Amino acid sequence: MTDTELYGVVEFFNNSKGWGIIKGEDGASYFIHHTNIVDKKFYPDGKVSRFRTLKTNQKVIFKRLDTNKQMNGASHVRIAS
């Protein structure tokens, strides 16, 4: 995994399944799972087990997660201000 942060836009997020796709500033698509969303506004009371979600066209910052699958993943996803 690299430590380089990328900006991206949420293309799709399925709330019932808890996953979606982010289009990175590099033009690549990245898989995102709700457990990789780390923005504190989703759990201000300190509980990290709560379900987190993203909205289509929402701007995010994330770290590329290299995988051995066709699509890379995104980790440490947070909302861009």
C-alpha positions as CSV (number, residue, x, y, z in Angstrom):
1,M,0.0,0.0,0.0
2,T,1.3,3.5,-0.8
3,D,1.0,6.4,1.6
4,T,0.1,8.8,-1.2
5,E,-3.3,10.4,-0.8
6,L,-5.5,10.8,-3.8
7,Y,-8.6,12.9,-4.4
8,G,-11.7,11.3,-5.9
9,V,-15.4,11.4,-6.5
10,V,-17.9,8.7,-5.4
11,E,-19.3,7.2,-8.6
12,F,-21.6,4.8,-6.8
13,F,-22.3,3.5,-3.3
14,N,-24.7,0.7,-2.3
15,N,-26.0,1.4,1.2
16,S,-27.6,-2.0,1.6
17,K,-24.4,-3.9,0.7
18,G,-22.0,-1.3,2.1
19,W,-19.7,-0.9,-0.9
20,G,-19.1,1.3,-3.8
21,I,-16.7,2.7,-6.4
22,I,-14.6,5.9,-6.3
23,K,-13.2,7.5,-9.4
24,G,-9.7,8.7,-8.5
25,E,-8.0,11.9,-9.8
26,D,-5.7,9.5,-11.7
27,G,-8.6,8.2,-13.7
28,A,-8.7,4.8,-12.1
29,S,-11.6,3.3,-10.3
30,Y,-11.3,2.1,-6.7
31,F,-13.4,-0.3,-4.7
32,I,-14.6,1.1,-1.3
33,H,-16.1,-0.8,1.6
34,H,-17.9,1.1,4.4
35,T,-15.4,-0.1,7.0
36,N,-12.7,1.9,5.2
37,I,-14.5,5.2,5.8
38,V,-12.7,6.9,8.6
39,D,-14.2,10.4,8.8
40,K,-15.0,11.1,12.5
41,K,-18.3,12.7,11.7
42,F,-19.6,9.2,11.2
43,Y,-18.8,8.2,14.7
44,P,-18.4,11.3,17.0
45,D,-19.1,9.2,20.1
46,G,-16.0,7.1,19.5
47,K,-17.8,4.0,18.4
48,V,-16.2,2.7,15.2
49,S,-18.6,-0.2,14.5
50,R,-21.4,1.9,13.2
51,F,-22.3,1.6,9.5
52,R,-20.8,4.5,7.4
53,T,-22.0,5.6,4.0
54,L,-21.1,7.9,1.1
55,K,-23.2,9.7,-1.5
56,T,-22.8,9.8,-5.3
57,N,-20.7,12.7,-6.5
58,Q,-19.3,13.3,-3.0
59,K,-15.6,14.4,-3.0
60,V,-13.3,12.2,-1.0
61,I,-9.6,11.8,-0.1
62,F,-8.3,8.3,0.2
63,K,-5.2,6.1,0.1
64,R,-4.7,3.6,-2.7
65,L,-4.8,0.0,-1.5
66,D,-2.9,-2.3,-4.0
67,T,-4.6,-5.6,-4.4
68,N,-4.1,-8.7,-6.6
69,K,-7.6,-8.2,-8.1
70,Q,-8.6,-6.4,-11.2
71,M,-9.6,-3.2,-9.3
72,N,-7.5,-1.6,-6.6
73,G,-9.1,-0.7,-3.3
74,A,-9.4,2.5,-1.3
75,S,-8.5,2.8,2.4
76,H,-8.6,5.6,4.9
77,V,-11.4,7.3,3.0
78,R,-12.6,10.6,4.4
79,I,-14.8,13.5,3.1
80,A,-12.9,16.2,1.3
81,S,-13.7,19.7,2.5
